[in-house]
């Protein structure tokens, strides 16, 4: 058997063995990530056992028994210390402790449990197998969601996508599309990306579609794929300019709810938005307008969970991560809270950066602090060193900062530190 074929067979057998051995734990972690709650949820109680709480306990116990917990706390300890200090301050100011503690407590516990689980695979250099398994889980979830929606309402956004609302489902499909792009090869990559790309269009949520488009554009810029980006831009822009009416008709044909087709029609043909779509945009705009004066009026912060009581908008959060953090935690503890989110985007060590960027963009138009757990988890994981340094976004866009030295292999146990890999002796293989 030729060497490439033999290597392919070995990789296939290794992956299958990994799936059998780790499917339960990775599936458990993905389930915890999707549910996002620590306290018993009445919808998830079986034989008087709260399944969501049990799942988190199992993940934590596995991390402790495997020895991953200590190494993960060493690596992620500083980011979570910064989060904890900011959260304690925000809760001390809060007049709505229930909501403040709900979103901040779940954010920290869920994120830590997932990070410890996934960090195990990075420590053992099995991250590629890990993400292939996550892709398989997402594909299974998509199939089950399709079967469920076929029975209860395929285009009805009021019918949940098996276990999540339309926005969260679209985000998950966008995540899966990017994972397929980054961690699979050949025809498998093309097919999986196409499937998940169509799935992100299905819920007709504008935010995730826009976030995926911007993330793909940034990827092309970072990897010097300007020619491909230019071709795609021409292919998209030309039909909009030459045959706008036909493009709108196709959009309506593909979009059963009209939530994406209607804004596209307004943009291309100049027609007025419907009342429902105008309300969506006006609600966001009103929340933003009311938040900015609050930040200036209360520079020390309102307190975690208190944004709604000061705005009277009828919604619990401003649907923008930065506005929520600055308004509730203030001008000092707000930036402190943001460091674990933003630092990995500036100094990434692996290609999970792009998943973090996708969720970061999403977080600016929808979701509260608890929803930012996806951004936090993938952001911190993008800072975990791998054997090969794959990307430094800062040096990609600012070439004069590129290192003249070759990329160094990095140890998985290196601690989280703002010191650059080139300058830190601890980051080098001894």
Secondary structure as GFF3:
##gff-version 3
##sequence-region A 1 430
A	DSSP	alpha_helix	3	35	.	.	.	ID=ss1
A	DSSP	three_ten_helix	42	44	.	.	.	ID=ss2
A	DSSP	beta_strand	45	46	.	.	.	ID=ss3
A	DSSP	beta_strand	49	50	.	.	.	ID=ss4
A	DSSP	alpha_helix	51	66	.	.	.	ID=ss5
A	DSSP	alpha_helix	68	93	.	.	.	ID=ss6
A	DSSP	alpha_helix	97	123	.	.	.	ID=ss7
A	DSSP	alpha_helix	127	152	.	.	.	ID=ss8
A	DSSP	alpha_helix	166	183	.	.	.	ID=ss9
A	DSSP	alpha_helix	186	202	.	.	.	ID=ss10
A	DSSP	alpha_helix	206	222	.	.	.	ID=ss11
A	DSSP	alpha_helix	226	242	.	.	.	ID=ss12
A	DSSP	alpha_helix	244	254	.	.	.	ID=ss13
A	DSSP	alpha_helix	261	269	.	.	.	ID=ss14
A	DSSP	alpha_helix	275	297	.	.	.	ID=ss15
A	DSSP	alpha_helix	307	311	.	.	.	ID=ss16
A	DSSP	alpha_helix	321	346	.	.	.	ID=ss17
A	DSSP	alpha_helix	353	362	.	.	.	ID=ss18
A	DSSP	three_ten_helix	370	372	.	.	.	ID=ss19
A	DSSP	alpha_helix	373	381	.	.	.	ID=ss20
A	DSSP	alpha_helix	393	397	.	.	.	ID=ss21
A	DSSP	three_ten_helix	399	401	.	.	.	ID=ss22
A	DSSP	three_ten_helix	425	427	.	.	.	ID=ss23
###
